[in-house]
Amino acid sequence: MFKKNDAPLLHSAYMSKIARITQPHPSPVEIGQVINELSKVRLPSQPVFPAYCTPPQTLPENVDKLIKSIQWVHHLPWVNSVMNLRLHPQLNLGIGLAKRHGLIDQQHSWRTDPIRGSNFIREFQDILLTHHFKELKEGWDDAHKLSDQELSDALKAVQKESNGFAFYEFISVMDSSHLHSPQLDQFIEDVKTGFINNLDSEQLLAVLLKKEPLPNRQMKLRFIILFKRDFLDSPAHLTDLSFFEKIKLSVEQTHGYQIFYDPSLLNGYMQSNLFHKKTQSFKEQIKHLRVYLTGTDALYRIGSVEPTFSVLYTKVKVQSLEGV
């Protein structure tokens, strides 16, 4: 589902969006790691435990611990429909089967029932080998790869045009049922056009969009503009937001969605909004940015398989960068 080395950043990206507005809870990254470990567990070859056989008294301690760690998963906001999320097929399958085998919300057991636990693991691992699951996983992964490539091409376009950039964020919050509606699509188009028409064409490098899940089945649209910044002593902040006031007035009157300037640095996930490709920290900064924008789609998306990240505009056309 994701590279093991990316897990800390993926967890941080999720928690930066959710931690301050919900009670503490395990993230999809943490449970995803557990489900992945369960997909690799090796049990004795006997598929079931007939009545005339003496079942094992307990599961191996490591297996019992893994199953116990998902016992209360249906109380988590990203599982119990408080958030409108679609999960990676393997994560969704593991949680669903654990519930069906009676391993979720166990009331009295201090150890996992060995028969239920063993049968759950075997069925889970068998389904992972089916053609149907393969198609689900490939559909999910292909959409993620396309989104990630779209970001790669945009970043190449930006770096072709400038030695560095600063990013600035503008947000709009709404019910996630508006996702993919013509009204919302037009709002996004008008915000993008507003940035293009009201900002210096020499300075505006790209306009990006990230759709972020929120509790109560809401979502946040995060418009991110990348501004040219060739030198380290170039201005670091937007000092004049008059251009945004024009955009805000226009789109709010037309569409009814509110939009705000957000100086939070991706909800506090990033330490800086300033990038310069000749600094030693540049590659690490880009990695952090990629995880936030497209990496989280490896595990969860809003409402459907469609990626939550898109490139709305680049100054240098992405198509011209093929082979760069």
N, C-alpha and C positions, 0 to 999 in steps of 0.2 A: 504493500500500500504506500509506503514511503521509505526513504533511506533512513537507517537507524541513526546515522549521524545528524540527520535533520530534526529528530524528535524534539530536542530541547527548544529549538527555534519555533517549530510548529506549535508546541505547547504554549510558548510565550505569546505567539500571535493570537491563538484562541483566547487565552486568558486576558490579554490586553483589551480585547473587544467586550468580554463578558464579565470579568471578575468584579468590577466595581458596581455592577447592577444586578448581581445575583448572589445567592449564598455560595460559599466555597464548595466545589465539587470536582470530581475527576473530569478531565477533558477527553474529547474523542481520541486524542493522541495516546493518552495513557491506556484507555480501554482497547484501542486499536493494537497496541503492543501486546496486550494480554491475549486478544483474539488471535494474533499472529503466532504467538507461542503455542496456543492450543492447537493450531493447525499443524504443528510439527511434533506434537506429543506422540510417543510410541507406546502402545499398550499391547498386552498379550494378544495373540491372533484369534482367540475364541470370540466370535462376534456378539453372543448374548450369553446370559447365565440362566439355563433352564432350571425348573423347579427342583430337579433331582441332583443338581450340582451345588456344591457349597460355594457361595460367592465369596470374593475376597472381603476381608473385614474393613479395609480402608483402601483408598487410592494412594498412590505415591504422594509423599508430602508436597512435592513441588506442583503436582497436578491439582491436588486439593486446594492449594493456595491460589492457583490461577483461577479456578472456578469460583472460589470464595470472593475473589476480588471483583467479580461481575454480579454478585448476588443481589445488589441493590441498584442495578443499572437502570431499572425502569423508573427510578425516582429522579433521574438526571434530566435537566431541561432540554437537552438535545436529543433525548430518547422519547420522552413522554408527551411530545407534541406541543410543549410550551414554546419551543422554537420550531419553525417550519423548515426542517432540514431533511435532505436526502443523504443517506450515508453510503460509503463505499460498499459494494456488494458483499465483500467478505465480512466487514464489520456488521452490516445489517443481518446477514445470515447467521453469524455466530450468536448475536443477541436474540434473534427470533427463535433459534433452536434451543438455546439455554432456557428460554421461557417455556417452550413446549415440553421440554423434558423435566419441568418442575424444579429447575435449579435457580430460578429467580424468586426473590422474596420468600425464601425459606424461613419459616417462623421458629422452628425448634432445634434444628440440627446444628451441632457445633462442628460436625464433620460432614463432608459431602457424601450423600448416598452413593456407594461405589457402583451399583448397577446403573442408576440414572446417569452418573458422571461418565461412565465408560461408554454407554450407548449414545450419549450426546456427542462425545468426541468422535466416535466411529462414524456416526451419521454425518456430522459436520465435515470430516475429512473426505468421506465418500462423495458428498455433494460437490466439494471443491474440484473433483475430478470429472464432473459431468460436462457435456457439451453446452448445456444451458447456462451453467455458471460461467464457463469460458466466454460465452457471448456477452453476458452481462459485464464481466470484468473488462473485456476488450473495449466495449462501448464506452465504459466509464474512463478507462485509461486513454483511449484515443482522443476523447474530448479534452482531457487534461493536457495531453501533449500538444494539441493544436493551440490551446490557450497559452501554454508556456512558450511555444515558438513565437506566438504573436508578441509576447513581451520581449523575447530575445531580439526580434527584428526591430521593435520600437527602440530598445536600448542601443542597438547598433546605429539606428538612424540618429539618435541623440548624440552619441559619441562621435559620429561622423561630422556633425555640425559644430560641436563645441568641446572644449577640454573639460568642462564641468557643468553642473546644473544644480539648481535648488528646486525643491518641490514645495508646493503650497496646496492646502486641502480645503474643500468646500463640501458640506454635507447636507443631505436631506433625509428625513426619517418618515416612513410611511408603513402602512399595512402591507405585508408580503403578498397578499392576494392581488395586488396591483402588478405583480411581476408579469412581464411579457404583454401587458395590456397596451393597446395603441396609444392611449393617453399618456402612459408613462414613457413609452418609446419616443413620443413627440417632445415631452418635457426634456428628456436626455438630449435629444437632438438640438433643442433650442438653447439649452445651457452650453453645449459645445459650441454652437454658432456664436453665442454671446461672448465666450472667451476669445474666439478667433477674431471677431469683429472689434472687440474693445481693448485688446492687448497689442503691444508692439510686435509686429510680425517677425521682426529680427530677433526678438527675445523669446518668444513663445516657441518651445521645441516640441511639446507633445501635450495631449490631454488624455488622461487615463481614467478608467472607471472601475471601482471595486464595489461589489454588492456584498454587504455584511449582514449576517443574521443577528437578530435581537430577540430577547424574550417577548412573550405575548404575541408571537407570530408576526412581529414587525421586522423591518429591515432598514438598513442605512445605506444610502448611496453616497459613496465617497468619490467625488471628482478630484483628481490630482493633476495639477498643471506643473509641467517641468519648464523652468525658466533658465535661459542661458546664463552661465556664470564662468567665464574663462579664467578669472584670477581669484586667488584665495582672499584678496582684500576687497572683492566686489561686495556690494550690499547683500546682507544675509536675510533681510526680512522685507516684506511688503510694507512700505511706508504710506502708500496711497491706495486706499481701497475704493476710490470713487468709481473706478471701472466696474467693480463688483456690485456697487449699489445700483448701477444702471441695469446690470443683468438681473439682479434680485428683483427689482421693481417690475421689470418686464415679464419674467417667467412666473412670478407669484401671482400677478394680476391675470395672466393668461391661463395658468394651469391649476392654481390653488395649492400647489405644493410649496412649502417653505424651504429656503436654502440659506445656509449660514457659513461664514468663514470659520474654519476650525484650526487653531494653531497647535493641536495636541501632539503632532508628530506620530501619526498613525496610532492614536490612543495611548501614546507613551511607549510604544514598541520600539521606535527608533530613537537613538540618542541625538541625532542631528539630521537636518534636512538638506545639508550641504554635501555635494559630491564633487570630487575632482579626480580625474583618471590618472593623474601622476602622483597622487598621494599613496602612501603605503596602505592606508585603510580602505581604499576604493573597492577592491575585490570583495572584502568582507562586508562592506556596506551594501554592495549590489546583491550579495547572497541573502542578506537579511531582507532586503526589499523584495526579492523574488519570492522568498518563503511567504511573506505576508500577502503578496498580490496573487500568486498562482499556486504556491505550495500547499496552502490549506485546502485547495480543491481536490487534492489527492485523497482526502478523507471525508469531506462533507461539503455540500452545496445547498443553495436555497431552493427547496421545493421540487427540483428536477435535476436531470443529468447535466443540463446546460451550465457551462463554467460561469463563475461569478466575476471574472475579470475580462475587460475588453479594452482595446485601444481605440479611442475615438478620433484621434488626430495625431499626425506627426508632420513636422515641417518638411523633412526629407521623406519622400515617398518610400515606403518600405519595399515596394517591388523593385526599386532601383538598386537595392542593396544585395540582391541575389549574387552569391559568389564572393561577397566581401569577407 
